[in-house]
Amino acid sequence: MVFGALYALVEKRLRKFLAYSSINQMGFLLMGLVGGVLQTIEASVLFLIIYVVTNLVLFIILLNTSDNVTNRPLLYLSDLNSFAKHNTLYAISFTIIIFSMAGIPPLAGFFGKYFLFLALFEQKYYSLVVVGMVTSVISTFYYLRIIKWFWFEQLVNKLVFSTTLSQYLKIILICLNLFIVFYIFIFNNTLCNFLDILFLTL
């Protein structure tokens, strides 16, 4: 968690940034496995489901985005400014994902971390919870830096990035966004009940 958070904090290239932030996120996932009891493992599985959904949205957008002239994909965090200027609706989806990954309530990412920290706290892993919260604060800072690039920085290059999705991918994108936005109100109890049944069966 510490390694991923600190390296993502200074990284300028988008792909490496996502790699380091994923290392940080996997640290959170492993926290639940360290707990070794049903509650912490269940919290890790919930965190993993939310992580997979948010990354699906992220990569659906990124892998279908390129510059109109050079066909170059998004390479640097600074490219996100050009992307937001010309893809407002997709930029809103991207922003929802970043807020969720940062753990901003009431999005799904917040509850993934909340249930994980709560389960570990109940098992008296206090030091692990403290480290997790500190690295979570650091990760919030670098995720919010992306929002700054998106909406508040001046356009610094002449690249025009556009995103083209098939109807099938648009439907998937909408469904995944709904999951992230309405997770706690619609999906949380269903997922928790399913996991309870699954683990009890195992």
N, C-alpha and C positions, 0 to 999 in steps of 0.2 A: 504493500500500500504506500509506504513512504517513498520507495524508489520510483514507482509510477507517477505519484503526485508531483514530486520534485522535478522529474525530467519533463513531464507534460507542461509544467509551469513555464519553462524556458524554450520549449520547442516551437519553431516557426513553420515547419512543414506539416501539412494537414495529415498525411498518412502516418507519419511518425507520432504526431500528436495523438491520433486515435489509438495507435498501438500502445503508447505509454498510459493513456487514460484507461485502456482495456486492462492493462496490468494492474492498475489501481483498483478497478472494479472487481477483478478476479480475487484480489486480496480480501475484499469484503465478502465475496462468496466463500472463501476458505475459512473465514472467521466462524461461520456457522458449523462447518465440519469439525473445527477444533473443539466446539462445545460438546459434540459427541452424543447429544441426547435428542429425543424426538422433536422438541420445540425448536432447537437451534438448526437442526437439519431441515425441518419444514420451512423455517425462515429463509434458509439458503436456497431452497428450491423455489420459493416465491420470488426471491431476489433474482435468481437465474431466469425465470420466466419473463419477468419485467425487463431484464437486461437484453434478452434475446429479441423481444418485441421492439424495444427502442432502437436496437442496432439494425433490425430489419428495415425500419423506416429510414434510418440514416443512410444505409447503403443502397436502398432502392433509389433514393434521390441522388446520391453521389455518383453511382455507376451509370446514371442516365443523364449526367450533366457534362457539357463540354463547350468550348469556345466556338462561336459560330463560324469564325474564319479559319483558325488553325486546328480546330478539333481537339485542342489540348484540354485535358480534364482539370479539375480543381487540384492544384498542387500545394498552395500556400494558404495560410490563414488569411492573408491579406486579399486573396482572390474572393473570399466570401462576400466582400463588399460589392464587387461587381455582380455576383450571383444574386444578392438581395435586391439590387436595383432593378433587375430585369425579370425576376421570378418571384413576385410578391407572395403569391399563394403558397408556393413551395417553400419560400423563406419562412413563412408563418409555421408550416409543419416542422421545418428544421429548428425553429426557435422553441417550439413545444418540446421537441426531443432534447435539446440542450438543457432546458429548464428541468426536465424530468431527470436527466443524467446528473444534474447538479444537486438534485434532491430538494427542489423547490415545491412546497405544498401548494395545491392539493393534488399534484400530479403523481403518477404511479411510482416514479423513482423515489420520491420522499417516503412512501409507505414501505417500499422494499427495504430501505435502510432503517426505518423506524422499527419495524417488526424484528429485524436482525439485531439491532442494538438492545431492544427490550428483552429478547430471548437470552442474549448473552449476559445482560445485567442481572436477570433473574437467576442465572447460573453462577453469579459472582465472578465473572471474568472482567473485573473493573478496569484493569490496565489495558486490556484489549479494546474495550469500549472507548476509553480515552484516546488511544492511538487512532481508532477508527473515526472518531469525531473530529480530531485535529486534521487528519488527512482529508476528511470530507469537507472541512472548511477551506482547505487549500484547493481542492478540486472545484469547489464552488467558484472560487476566484478565477481560475483559468477557463471555466465554462462561461462565466459571465463576460470574460474578455472576448469570446466569440460573438456574443450578442452585441458588444460594442463595435466590433468589426462589421457586423451585419448592418446595423441601423444608424450608427452615429459617426462613423469615419467618412471622410471625404473620398470620392472616387480617385484612385491613384494610378490606374492604368486604363488602357483603351480596350481591354478585352470585354467581350459581351458573352457571358455564359448563359446558356439556355438549357432547360430540362424538358425532355420529351418522354412521356410515359404512354404505354398502351392503355386501353380501357381497363384491361385486366389488372395491371399494376396500379392504376388509379383507384380501383375498388379496394384492392388490398391496402393501399396507403390510407384510405379513409377509415377502413375498419381498424387498422392498427392505431391510428390517431385517436379514434374513439375509445379504444382500450386504455390508452395512456391517460386521456383526459378524464374519463368516467370510471377509472379502475375501482376506486374505493366505494363508489355508489352502486355499481352494477356487478362487477366481476369478483370483488374481494371474497364475499361469503361463498360464492360458487367454487372458487379455487381452493379456499381453505377447507371447505367440506370435502372436496374431491381428494385433497392431500391427506386429510384425516382418515378417510376410508382406505386410501392406498396404503398408508403406513400401518394402519391397524391390520390390514390384510397381510402385509409382509411380515 
